[in-house]
Amino acid sequence: MAHLANVQQRVRLTSSRALTAVLLMLCTVLAGGLLVGPGNAAADPDLSGCTTDTSVTNQLTLTCEPGAGEGAHAFIRCRDILGMAHTHIGPTIGRDGGGSTAVCALAENGPV
């Protein structure tokens, strides 16, 4: 019986430490998001031969004509339910032009 009580005490102690660690981590993330806030992000200047489209909710598409926008990609700044900002990046555009689409995650809103 003493061994069983010792095991139960260890399980409670471990669960308590894990819960404390998770709560501390969540408080740190919330405090960082509320007090520090997101940094300023500036987009590159408009690329000649390229257009952006934000008509679809939570999505940004960069479309470039052939020969324009090589090496460029779409990026969108989204905000999650805790208010933290995240950047999502689309695929790189090649020398033949084309499109790149960046999409916010499921529980995020953007562009912000």
Secondary structure as UniProt FT lines:
FT   HELIX           2..31
FT   HELIX           32..36
FT   TURN            48..49
FT   STRAND          50..53
FT   TURN            57..58
FT   STRAND          59..64
FT   TURN            66..67
FT   TURN            70..71
FT   STRAND          73..79
FT   TURN            81..82
FT   STRAND          85..92
FT   TURN            95..96
FT   STRAND          97..103
FT   TURN            106..107
//
